[in-house]
Amino acid sequence: MACLNVWRHPRPKAVEGLCIGRTDVPVDRRKSKRLAHRIRRFARREGLPRVVVTSPLRRGAEVGAWLASWGWRHHVDVRLIELDFGDWDGRPWQEIPATEIGAWCDAFEHHAPGGGEAVALLLARCAAFIAETPASCVVGHAGWISAARWLSQPAGAAPRAANWPPAAAYGERVAFTSAESPAASASSPGGSGCSTPTAPPGPCRPPH
């Protein structure tokens, strides 16, 4: 089975304390270029095709644009976009009523935060992308990567706020088995390989 390598986008500008999902926040061009360099080096070392698929949001797409300027093929896939937080998106977390956050945590899989997108829908598009993509290199978001980590676990319990995988770090690479369904994953700043993760439960608020 092929490995799907997913990098979380670089740290955006001025997002501390904000609920960021579909809000198209900017990233310093130097950070996008640095991550693109890392992806290019990794692909060269592993003998991977010079093809990258990214989220349409610029914090991911600008990394793809750098790679395209060096001769890579850059594709955008809307299934890689971050969770839609609806009316919460772009607002400070502290301004979102605790009762609304609690309602999401209590029905984590099917409640749509801020009237946006339920985690169940995020999981569905994540699974569809992994099952269908021929790509080896992807740039995505924390929520999407956590969804893929969840899918890599043995089927059983429903996703809950208490057992949701933690967010990948900015620029971190996470590898998944690309097949009919994700079967394993591994986190690494640069190494290769797909193996079973040992990630602790994550918080209720997946970051951007």
N, C-alpha and C positions, 0 to 999 in steps of 0.2 A: 504494500500500500504506500501511496505517496504521502509526503509530509506537507502540510499546509502551515507556513510560517506567517504568523500575524504579529505585526508590531503595533503597539499603541502609539498614537500620534505624539508629537512633541508637546511640551507644556504650553498652553495658550497664554495670551496676555490678559492680565487684570480679571481673573475669574475666581479669586480667592473668596470663599464663602457664598458663592452663587450656585444656584441649581442650573446646570448647563446640560442640555440635551441636543435639541436641533438648532439652538442659537449658534449662528456661524461666527464664532469668535476668531480673531486673528492670532497668528503665531509668528514670532520673529523669524525672518527668512533665514537667518544663520542657523537656527535650530532645525528648521526643515531641511536645509542643505546637509547638516551634520548627520541627521538620521538617514537621509538618502545615501550618503557616503557609506554608512554602516551597512545598509541593505545591499548596496552594490558590492562591497567587499565580501559579505556573507555569501551572496549568490555566486560570485566568482570562485570562492573557496569550495563551495559545495557543488559546483557545476550545474547550477540551476538556470533555466531560461531567463532571458532579460525581459521579463514581463511582470508588471505590478498591477494589482487591482486595489483601488482605494474607495473610501467613502466619498460622497460628493461634497461633504463639508470641507472647507478649505484647510482646516487643521490636519486633514489627511491628504486631500487632493494636491496640496502644494508640495508635499514630499514626492508624489507621483510625477508632478510637473518637472521637478529637478531631475528625476531619473529619465524622463522623456527627453530632456535637453541633452542627455548623454547617450541617446540612441536606444533607450528602452521603449517598449510598448506600454502605454499607460491606459488602463481601462477603469471606468467609474461604475460602481454597482450600488444602487440605492439600498440594497439589502444589508449593506455594511454600515448604514447610518446609525447614529446613537439613538437610544430610547427617546421617544417623544414624551416630554413632561407636560405638555399642554400649557395650561395657564401658569404653571409653576416656572416654566422655562425662562431663564434669564433673571429671575428674582433671587434676592438673598434668602438662603434657607431659613434664617431667623424670622423672616416675615411671613413664611408659610405657616398657617395655623397648625398647631400640634395635633389637633383632632383630624385634620386632613392627612397628615403624615401617618398618624396612627391607623387610619382607615386603610391606607395602602399596606402598611406592615401587617395588618390583621388578615388581609386578603391579597397577599403579595402576588400570587400568580395571575389573578384575573381582574384585579382592580386597576383602573387606568389612572395613574397619578395626574392630577390637574386636568382630568378629562382627555389625556393624551393617549398613550399606547400601553396596553397591559403587557406584563412580562411574558405571558403566554404567546403573544404575537411576536415579540422579539425572539423568543426561542424558535418559533416556527420559521421565521425568515433566516435565522442563523443556520438552522439545520438544512434548509433548502439550499443555501449558498454552499455549505460544506459538501453536500452530496453532489452538487452539480459543477462546481468550479474545477477547471483543470489547472488553475494557477498555483504557484508555489510560494509567492510573496504577496502579502496583503498588508495594507495599513488601515487600521480601524480604531475603534473606541473602547473605553473601559467596559461599558455595559455590554457591548457585543462580545468582547473577549470573555467576560464572566459568564455570559450565556453559553458560549462554546465550551467553557470549562464545565459548566453544569451538565451539558449534553454528553461530555466525555466520561461522566461517572456512570456506574451501573444503574439501570432503570430501577425505580422503586419509589422513594418518597417524593412528594410534590415539592417544588421550590418554595421556600419560605424565606422571610427576611433573615432569620437566624442561621440558615444553612446555605445562603447564597455565596458563591465564591468571591474572594476579595478582588479588588481592582488591581489590574496590572499597573506597574509603574510607567510613567511617561517614557516612551522610547523602548520599553521592554519587549523582547520577542517571546512569544508563546507558540509552541508547535503542536499541531493537531494531526491526527491521522485523517487524510482526505479519502473517504470512501462513501459507501451508501449512508453511513452515519458516523459521526465522530466517535472514535473508540479510545483514544488516549491523548494525553497532552503533557507538555513539559515546558517549564519556564527557564529562560536563560538569557543573559545579556549578549551572548554571542555564539555559544556552542550549538551543536546540531543534535538531532535525535528526537524521537517521540517516545515518551514513557509516561507511566501513570503518575498523576499529580498527587501531592499530599498537602492540599491547601486548607487552611482553617476557614471556618464560616466567615462570611462577610457581613457588612452592615446593611441597614435598610435602604440607605441612600447611595445607589451606585453613582460614582462621580463621572465626570465628563471625559 
